Amino acid sequence: MTRMAEERLVVYRRPGCPSCATLRARLALGRVPYTAVDLHRGPDAAAVVRAHNGGDERVPTVRLDGDRWCRNPSHRDLRAAMPG
């Protein structure tokens, strides 16, 4: 993914999570560029998710445009939240 994609949409995920797989498939079908971050790849990713979910590691957690966060959003919610 490009640096621009990293800044616009980041999906924090966990392997085996059905909601994460569904969201990623919908983003791929819609050709929406994003960066995926695996919570098992390091403690920093899990800490970021906990910080934006009241201490919970709920996934998928999505960061939009560097400063907006949503938890388990629908594809429609993501499309509406993204400019352009």
DSSP file (Angstrom, degrees, kcal/mol; ACC not computed):
  #  RESIDUE AA STRUCTURE BP1 BP2  ACC     N-H-->O    O-->H-N    N-H-->O    O-->H-N    TCO  KAPPA ALPHA  PHI   PSI    X-CA   Y-CA   Z-CA
    1    1 A M              0   0    0      0, 0.0     2,-0.1     0, 0.0    34,-0.1   0.000 360.0 360.0 360.0 153.3    0.0    0.0    0.0
    2    2 A T     >  -     0   0    0      1,-0.1     4,-2.0    32,-0.0     5,-0.1  -0.368 360.0-107.7 -81.4 165.1    1.1    3.6   -0.5
    3    3 A R  H  > S+     0   0    0      1,-0.2     4,-1.9     2,-0.2     5,-0.2   0.885 121.9  56.6 -59.1 -38.5    1.8    6.1    2.2
    4    4 A M  H  > S+     0   0    0      1,-0.2     4,-1.9     2,-0.2    -1,-0.2   0.914 105.8  49.5 -60.2 -43.2   -1.4    7.8    1.2
    5    5 A A  H  > S+     0   0    0      1,-0.2     4,-2.4     2,-0.2    30,-0.3   0.898 108.1  54.5 -62.9 -39.7   -3.4    4.6    1.7
    6    6 A E  H  < S+     0   0    0     -4,-2.0    -1,-0.2     1,-0.2    -2,-0.2   0.889 111.3  44.9 -61.3 -39.0   -1.8    4.2    5.2
    7    7 A E  H  < S+     0   0    0     -4,-1.9    59,-0.6    -5,-0.1    -1,-0.2   0.816 116.2  45.5 -75.5 -30.7   -2.9    7.6    6.2
    8    8 A R  H  < S+     0   0    0     -4,-1.9    57,-2.9     1,-0.3     2,-0.4   0.920 124.1   9.6 -82.7 -44.7   -6.5    7.3    4.8
    9    9 A L  E  <  +A   64   0A   0     -4,-2.4    26,-1.9    55,-0.2     2,-0.4  -0.944  57.7 174.7-147.3 118.0   -7.6    3.9    6.0
   10   10 A V  E     -Ab  63  35A   0     53,-2.3    53,-2.6    -2,-0.4     2,-0.6  -0.992  14.4-157.9-124.4 127.0   -6.0    1.5    8.5
   11   11 A V  E     -Ab  62  36A   0     24,-3.0    26,-2.9    -2,-0.4     2,-0.5  -0.918   4.3-155.8-108.0 113.3   -7.8   -1.7    9.5
   12   12 A Y  E     +Ab  61  37A   0     49,-3.2    49,-1.6    -2,-0.6     2,-0.3  -0.790  31.3 166.4 -86.3 126.6   -6.6   -3.3   12.8
   13   13 A R  E     - b   0  38A   0     24,-3.1    26,-2.8    -2,-0.5    27,-0.3  -0.826  35.3-137.3-139.3 169.9   -7.5   -6.9   12.7
   14   14 A R    >   -     0   0    0     -2,-0.3     3,-1.9    24,-0.2     6,-0.2  -0.999  37.6-104.3-130.6 135.1   -6.9  -10.3   14.2
   15   15 A P  T 3  S+     0   0    0      0, 0.0     5,-0.0     0, 0.0    23,-0.0  -0.317 106.8  22.3 -57.3 137.4   -6.3  -13.6   12.2
   16   16 A G  T 3  S+     0   0    0      1,-0.3     3,-0.1     2,-0.1     0, 0.0   0.406  84.5 137.7  86.7  -2.1   -9.4  -15.7   12.2
   17   17 A C    <>  -     0   0    0     -3,-1.9     4,-2.2     1,-0.2    -1,-0.3  -0.680  42.7-157.0 -79.8 116.4  -11.8  -12.9   13.0
   18   18 A P  H  > S+     0   0    0      0, 0.0     4,-2.4     0, 0.0     5,-0.2   0.876  92.8  51.7 -63.1 -37.6  -14.9  -13.3   10.7
   19   19 A S  H  > S+     0   0    0      2,-0.2     4,-2.4     1,-0.2     5,-0.2   0.889 110.1  49.9 -65.6 -37.7  -15.9   -9.6   10.9
   20   20 A C  H  > S+     0   0    0      2,-0.2     4,-2.6     1,-0.2     5,-0.2   0.920 110.9  49.0 -64.8 -44.0  -12.3   -8.6    9.9
   21   21 A A  H  X S+     0   0    0     -4,-2.2     4,-2.3     2,-0.2    -2,-0.2   0.906 111.7  49.4 -63.4 -41.9  -12.4  -11.0    7.0
   22   22 A T  H  X S+     0   0    0     -4,-2.4     4,-2.3     2,-0.2    -2,-0.2   0.936 112.6  46.8 -62.9 -46.9  -15.8   -9.7    5.8
   23   23 A L  H  X S+     0   0    0     -4,-2.4     4,-2.5     1,-0.2    -2,-0.2   0.929 112.9  48.8 -62.1 -45.3  -14.7   -6.1    6.0
   24   24 A R  H  X S+     0   0    0     -4,-2.6     4,-2.4     1,-0.2    -1,-0.2   0.886 110.8  51.0 -63.7 -38.4  -11.4   -6.7    4.2
   25   25 A A  H  X S+     0   0    0     -4,-2.3     4,-2.6    -5,-0.2    -1,-0.2   0.913 110.9  48.4 -64.6 -42.1  -13.3   -8.6    1.4
   26   26 A R  H  X S+     0   0    0     -4,-2.3     4,-2.1     2,-0.2    -2,-0.2   0.898 111.7  49.3 -65.7 -39.9  -15.7   -5.8    1.0
   27   27 A L  H  <>S+     0   0    0     -4,-2.5     5,-2.9     2,-0.2     4,-0.3   0.913 112.2  48.6 -64.3 -41.5  -12.9   -3.2    0.8
   28   28 A A  H ><5S+     0   0    0     -4,-2.4     3,-1.2     1,-0.2    -2,-0.2   0.923 111.1  49.4 -64.6 -43.9  -11.1   -5.4   -1.7
   29   29 A L  H 3<5S+     0   0    0     -4,-2.6    -1,-0.2     1,-0.3    -2,-0.2   0.869 113.2  46.9 -63.1 -35.9  -14.2   -5.8   -3.9
   30   30 A G  T 3<5S-     0   0    0     -4,-2.1    -1,-0.3    -5,-0.2    -2,-0.2   0.431 110.9-125.0 -83.9   1.2  -14.8   -2.0   -3.7
   31   31 A R  T < 5 +     0   0    0     -3,-1.2    -3,-0.2    -4,-0.3    -2,-0.1   0.872  52.3 161.1  55.1  40.4  -11.1   -1.4   -4.6
   32   32 A V      < -     0   0    0     -5,-2.9    -1,-0.2    -6,-0.2     2,-0.1  -0.827  37.8-130.2 -91.3 117.9  -10.7    0.7   -1.5
   33   33 A P        +     0   0    0      0, 0.0     2,-0.3     0, 0.0    -5,-0.0  -0.453  41.7 152.8 -70.8 139.6   -7.0    1.0   -0.6
   34   34 A Y        -     0   0    0     -2,-0.1     2,-0.4   -26,-0.1   -24,-0.2  -0.968  40.7-123.2-155.6 166.4   -6.2    0.3    3.0
   35   35 A T  E     -b   10   0A   0    -26,-1.9   -24,-3.0   -30,-0.3     2,-0.4  -0.980  23.6-146.1-116.6 131.9   -3.4   -1.0    5.3
   36   36 A A  E     -b   11   0A   0     -2,-0.4     2,-0.5   -26,-0.2   -24,-0.2  -0.824   9.5-164.8 -99.2 135.7   -4.1   -4.0    7.5
   37   37 A V  E     -b   12   0A   0    -26,-2.9   -24,-3.1    -2,-0.4     2,-0.5  -0.982  12.5-143.4-122.1 120.5   -2.4   -4.2   10.9
   38   38 A D  E >   -b   13   0A   0     -2,-0.5     3,-1.7   -26,-0.2   -24,-0.2  -0.700   4.7-147.3 -84.0 124.5   -2.4   -7.6   12.7
   39   39 A L  G >  S+     0   0    0    -26,-2.8     3,-0.7    -2,-0.5     7,-0.4   0.747  97.7  60.4 -63.4 -22.9   -2.8   -7.3   16.5
   40   40 A H  G 3  S+     0   0    0    -27,-0.3    -1,-0.3     1,-0.2   -26,-0.1   0.506  85.4  79.0 -82.8  -3.6   -0.6  -10.4   17.0
   41   41 A R  G <  S-     0   0    0     -3,-1.7    -1,-0.2     1,-0.3    -2,-0.1   0.549 110.6 -25.1 -82.9  -7.4    2.4   -8.6   15.3
   42   42 A G    <>  -     0   0    0     -3,-0.7     4,-1.1    -4,-0.2     3,-0.5  -0.844  60.0-101.2 167.4 156.6    3.3   -6.6   18.3
   43   43 A P  H  > S+     0   0    0      0, 0.0     4,-2.2     0, 0.0     5,-0.2   0.756 110.0  68.4 -67.9 -23.6    2.1   -5.1   21.5
   44   44 A D  H  > S+     0   0    0      1,-0.2     4,-2.2     2,-0.2     5,-0.2   0.914  98.3  49.5 -63.4 -42.7    1.8   -1.6   20.0
   45   45 A A  H  > S+     0   0    0     -3,-0.5     4,-2.0     1,-0.2    -1,-0.2   0.922 112.4  47.2 -63.6 -44.1   -1.0   -2.5   17.7
   46   46 A A  H  X S+     0   0    0     -4,-1.1     4,-2.6    -7,-0.4    -1,-0.2   0.892 110.9  52.4 -64.6 -38.7   -3.1   -4.1   20.5
   47   47 A A  H  X S+     0   0    0     -4,-2.2     4,-2.2     2,-0.2    -1,-0.2   0.886 107.6  52.0 -64.6 -38.7   -2.4   -1.0   22.7
   48   48 A V  H  X S+     0   0    0     -4,-2.2     4,-1.0     2,-0.2    -1,-0.2   0.927 111.2  47.0 -62.7 -45.0   -3.7    1.3   20.0
   49   49 A V  H >< S+     0   0    0     -4,-2.0     3,-0.7     1,-0.2     4,-0.5   0.924 111.8  50.1 -64.5 -44.5   -6.9   -0.7   19.6
   50   50 A R  H ><>S+     0   0    0     -4,-2.6     5,-2.8     1,-0.2     3,-1.1   0.890 105.9  57.4 -60.3 -38.7   -7.4   -0.8   23.4
   51   51 A A  H 3<5S+     0   0    0     -4,-2.2     3,-0.3     1,-0.2    -1,-0.2   0.777 112.5  40.4 -63.8 -26.4   -6.9    3.0   23.6
   52   52 A H  T <<5S+     0   0    0     -4,-1.0    -1,-0.2    -3,-0.7    -2,-0.2   0.347 115.5  50.7-105.1   5.7   -9.7    3.6   21.2
   53   53 A N  T X 5S-     0   0    0     -3,-1.1     3,-1.8    -4,-0.5    -1,-0.2  -0.058 116.5 -95.6-133.8  34.3  -12.1    0.9   22.5
   54   54 A G  T 3 5S-     0   0    0     -3,-0.3    -3,-0.2     1,-0.3    -4,-0.1   0.815  89.9 -46.2  59.7  32.1  -12.3    1.6   26.2
   55   55 A G  T 3 <S+     0   0    0     -5,-2.8    -1,-0.3     1,-0.3     2,-0.2   0.304 112.0 120.6  94.1  -9.0   -9.7   -1.0   27.0
   56   56 A D    <   -     0   0    0     -3,-1.8    -1,-0.3    -6,-0.4     2,-0.2  -0.583  61.9-139.6 -88.9 151.0  -11.1   -3.7   24.7
   57   57 A E        +     0   0    0     -2,-0.2     2,-0.3    -3,-0.1    -7,-0.1  -0.352  43.0 162.1-100.1  50.6   -9.3   -5.4   21.8
   58   58 A R        -     0   0    0     -2,-0.2    14,-0.1    -9,-0.2    -3,-0.0  -0.538  29.0-121.9 -75.4 132.7  -12.4   -5.3   19.6
   59   59 A V  S    S+     0   0    0     -2,-0.3   -40,-0.2     1,-0.2   -39,-0.1  -0.937  80.8  42.8-132.2 155.1  -11.7   -5.8   15.9
   60   60 A P        +     0   0    0      0, 0.0    12,-4.1     0, 0.0     2,-0.5   0.444  69.2 172.0 -74.8 139.9  -12.0   -4.7   13.3
   61   61 A T  E     -AC  12  71A   0    -49,-1.6   -49,-3.2    10,-0.2     2,-0.4  -0.971  15.9-157.2-112.1 132.5  -11.1   -1.2   14.5
   62   62 A V  E     -AC  11  70A   0      8,-3.3     8,-2.1    -2,-0.5     2,-0.5  -0.922  12.6-156.2-121.4 134.0  -10.6    1.3   11.7
   63   63 A R  E     -AC  10  69A   0    -53,-2.6   -53,-2.3    -2,-0.4     2,-0.5  -0.940  15.5-162.3-106.2 125.2   -8.6    4.5   11.6
   64   64 A L  E >>  -AC   9  68A   0      4,-3.7     4,-2.3    -2,-0.5     3,-1.5  -0.911  67.1 -14.9-109.2 130.9   -9.8    7.0    9.0
   65   65 A D  T 34 S-     0   0    0    -57,-2.9   -57,-0.2    -2,-0.5    -1,-0.2   0.757 116.1 -70.5  51.8  30.5   -7.7    9.9    7.8
   66   66 A G  T 34 S+     0   0    0    -59,-0.6    -1,-0.3   -60,-0.2   -58,-0.1   0.196 130.9  43.7  81.7 -17.4   -5.3    9.6   10.7
   67   67 A D  T <4 S+     0   0    0     -3,-1.5     2,-0.4     1,-0.1    -2,-0.2   0.473  87.2  83.7-142.0  -2.1   -7.6   10.8   13.4
   68   68 A R  E  <  -C   64   0A   0     -4,-2.3    -4,-3.7     2,-0.0     2,-0.4  -0.901  55.5-167.5-108.6 137.2  -11.1    9.3   13.1
   69   69 A W  E     +C   63   0A   0     -2,-0.4     2,-0.3    -6,-0.2    -6,-0.2  -0.925  10.8 175.0-125.5 145.3  -11.8    5.9   14.6
   70   70 A C  E     -C   62   0A   0     -8,-2.1    -8,-3.3    -2,-0.4     2,-0.5  -0.991  22.4-134.6-146.6 151.6  -14.6    3.4   14.3
   71   71 A R  E    S-C   61   0A   0     -2,-0.3   -10,-0.2   -10,-0.2   -12,-0.1  -0.917  80.3 -18.1-111.8 127.7  -15.2   -0.1   15.6
   72   72 A N  S    S-     0   0    0    -12,-4.1    -1,-0.2    -2,-0.5   -11,-0.1   0.900  85.7-172.6  47.2  54.6  -16.6   -2.9   13.4
   73   73 A P        -     0   0    0      0, 0.0     2,-0.1     0, 0.0    -1,-0.1  -0.375  23.1-116.1 -75.8 153.7  -18.0   -0.4   10.8
   74   74 A S     >  -     0   0    0      1,-0.1     4,-2.1    -2,-0.1     5,-0.2  -0.475  28.0-112.7 -77.2 160.8  -20.1   -1.5    7.9
   75   75 A H  H  > S+     0   0    0      1,-0.2     4,-2.6     2,-0.2     5,-0.2   0.896 120.1  54.5 -60.9 -39.0  -18.7   -1.0    4.4
   76   76 A R  H  > S+     0   0    0      1,-0.2     4,-2.3     2,-0.2    -1,-0.2   0.900 106.0  51.6 -61.9 -41.7  -21.5    1.6    3.9
   77   77 A D  H  > S+     0   0    0      2,-0.2     4,-1.8     1,-0.2    -1,-0.2   0.909 111.0  48.3 -61.8 -42.1  -20.4    3.5    7.0
   78   78 A L  H  X S+     0   0    0     -4,-2.1     4,-1.5     1,-0.2    -2,-0.2   0.928 111.1  49.1 -65.5 -44.4  -16.8    3.6    5.8
   79   79 A R  H  < S+     0   0    0     -4,-2.6    -1,-0.2     1,-0.2    -2,-0.2   0.894 112.1  49.0 -62.2 -39.3  -17.7    4.8    2.3
   80   80 A A  H  < S+     0   0    0     -4,-2.3    -1,-0.2     1,-0.2    -2,-0.2   0.840 111.9  49.4 -69.4 -32.1  -19.8    7.5    3.8
   81   81 A A  H  < S+     0   0    0     -4,-1.8    -1,-0.2    -5,-0.2    -2,-0.2   0.726  95.9  83.1 -80.2 -22.3  -17.0    8.6    6.1
   82   82 A M  S  < S-     0   0    0     -4,-1.5     2,-0.0    -3,-0.1   -73,-0.0  -0.683  81.6-123.2 -88.2 132.8  -14.3    8.8    3.5
   83   83 A P              0   0    0      0, 0.0    -2,-0.1     0, 0.0    -1,-0.1  -0.363 360.0 360.0 -68.2 152.1  -14.1   11.9    1.4
   84   84 A G              0   0    0     -2,-0.0    -5,-0.0     0, 0.0    -2,-0.0   0.472 360.0 360.0  75.4 360.0  -14.3   11.6   -2.4
